[in-house]
Amino acid sequence: MAGRNPWGGSSGDDDSDRGPGGEPDTVPAGDGGKPKNPWLPGSEPAGQGSPDGRTPGRRASNIEDIFRARQRRGGGGGPTQFPRAPGGRSWTPYIIAAVVLLWLFLSSVHQINAKEQGIVTTAGKYTRTLNPGLHLTLPWPIQSVSDMDVTSIRRDNIPDGTEEKLMLTGDQNLVDLSYLVRWNIKDLKLYSFQLAEPDETVREVAEAAMRASVAEVKLDDALSGAGRAQIEQAVRARMQQLLDAYRSGVAVQGVEIKKADPPTRVIDAFKEVLAAQQDAQSDINRARAWAEQVTARAEGEAEAFNQVYSEYRLAPEVTRRRMYYETMERVLSQTPKTIVEADGVVPYLPLPEASRRRSGGGDTAPSAATSGASTPSRGPAANGNNAAGGQ
């Protein structure tokens, strides 16, 4: 028994007209039924059946015939169509008109933010500048708008990363500098059309200005705080002058030196030299302070002498006696004393020595006057000698 053709064709046996259940693949047309096989049409025109004529309505194995049969089953005999607008017209013109209107709206209406400005170009040429707000232009590609932030401050770190940036100072020394440049756009038209690469131009101008300013100062000035401030101001002025000459439309807001160190290969020796210089400066400062103290004391003594001399010229005798009394008071206040009455001599009591020991002065040798008065003297002459020695 020959095998069954899956596309419904006959292989020469009557059993090929039956399906898997033994029933015919097609239902007679007079029964009003539909084919069980969804791939088979309900009817075929005469003469398009199988060659033997026993199986009318069979499909051919050609893929084009399959799709042609499916189109006939759809009822229209042609391709699938879109729904039509009222009145039987097509939706295509309406869709095209809506796309055109949307394109006109999106390419003609522009919203510029508060920190931005817009450049309008007509066929690639500058037309006008748009300020913040809502604006209308001709649609693209007739006119195009490019907006850019012109208010925010931009920052450029030079150099990028941790690489060295060596520069030559005025005293033929090398210094490793890293600095920050702050700038913004002051004229968007010049910034957009005057320079090919404005951002790179700003970096190159900053480096040129920094090298020129560092070459005017010594190494110590470049490393000190006051010297850095001077360099920063000079770099900013030079940068603005060059950028204005280029008509770049850029405003330099400031330059900040973040690091100023000697080269890495000599940094240890440089630190030793710097430490020695700091020690020398400390000694110089101490010497100056001592000299100022001595000078102030000498000036004070000279002023006191002048005052005494002016008083002496007015009353010489009174001034001389007063100076004598003050001098004796200053000297005798620091000297141990023993006072002996002239009429009679009494045993010596070491009262000054005891008071000195109580105050923590320690053991001291008795003075000449004390040793002379420790032994009772006899006679008037002895009394006079003791009195003179005590005084």
C-alpha positions, 0 to 999 in steps of 0.5 A, a space after each residue: 500500500 502506497 504512503 499518503 501524501 501530506 499535501 493531499 495528492 494521490 499516490 495511486 491508491 484509493 486509501 490516499 483519499 482518506 484521512 487518518 481516521 479512514 474518512 475522506 479529507 473533503 466533504 461533498 459540496 452538496 452537504 454544505 460542509 467545510 474541509 477538515 484540513 485547514 490547508 485545503 480549499 473548500 472547492 477547486 475549479 474544474 480541471 484543477 484536481 489531481 491528474 486521475 480526477 478522483 480527488 478534486 480540491 487537492 492543493 498543489 505543493 507549490 507555496 505560491 498556490 498555498 497563499 493564493 488559496 488563502 487569499 481566496 478564502 479571505 473573500 476579497 481575492 486580494 491583499 489585506 487592506 486598512 480600514 477606510 475613513 468615513 466616505 470610503 476615503 483612505 487614512 493615508 493622507 491624514 497620517 502623512 499630514 499628522 507626521 508633517 505637523 508633528 515634525 514642524 512642531 518639534 523642529 520649530 519650537 525650542 525651549 531654552 533653559 535659564 542657564 543656557 543660550 541657543 545658536 540659530 543657524 540657517 543652512 549652516 550659517 549663524 543667524 541669531 542667539 536665543 536667550 532663555 525662554 520659548 522661541 520659534 524658528 523655521 523647521 529643520 533642515 532650513 534652520 537648526 538650534 544648538 543650545 549650550 550652558 553659558 553660566 556654569 563655571 568650568 574647571 580644568 585641572 592641569 596636568 591631568 592625573 599625577 604626572 609632573 609639570 616642570 617649569 623653569 623659575 627666574 633663578 634657573 630652578 625647576 618647580 613641579 606645578 599643578 593648578 586649576 583654571 576656572 572659566 565660563 562662556 561670555 559670548 556663545 557666538 564667538 565661542 562656537 564659530 571663532 575657534 575650532 577647539 575652544 576647550 583645548 585652546 583654553 588649556 594651552 593658553 593657561 599653560 603658556 601664561 603659567 610658564 611665562 609668569 613662573 619665569 618672572 619669579 624666584 623659586 622661593 617666591 613660587 613656593 611661598 604663599 605670597 608668591 603663589 598669589 602673585 603668580 595666580 593674578 599674573 596668569 589670569 591677566 595673561 590668559 584673559 589678554 590672549 583669549 580676548 585677542 583670539 576672540 574666543 568668547 571665554 571669560 577667565 574666572 580664576 587660577 588656583 595653584 594646588 601644588 608647588 613642589 621641587 622635582 621628585 628626584 631632588 625633593 629630599 635634598 631640598 627638604 634638608 636645605 629648607 630645614 636649614 633655612 628655617 633654623 637660620 631664620 629662627 636664629 635671626 628672629 631670636 637675635 632681633 628680639 634680643 637686640 630690640 629688648 636691649 635697645 628698649 632698655 637702653 633707651 629707657 635708661 637714657 630717658 631716666 638719666 635725662 629726667 634726672 639731669 633736668 632736675 639736677 640742673 634746677 636743684 643740684 644739692 637736693 638732687 645729689 642728696 636724693 640720689 645718695 639716699 636712693 643708692 644707699 637704700 638699694 645697696 643696704 637693703 641687700 646686705 646683712 647688718 648688725 647695729 650696736 649701741 655706742 654706750 654699752 655692748 651687749 651679747 650678740 644675737 644672730 637675728 639676721 642669720 636666723 631670719 635668713 635660715 627660716 626663709 630658706 637661705 641655708 647656712 652662711 658664714 658670718 660676716 665680718 661685722 657679726 664675728 667681730 660682735 659675737 664676743 663681748 668687747 670691753 672698754 670704750 674703744 671696743 665699743 666704738 670699733 664695734 659700732 663702726 664695724 656694724 655700720 
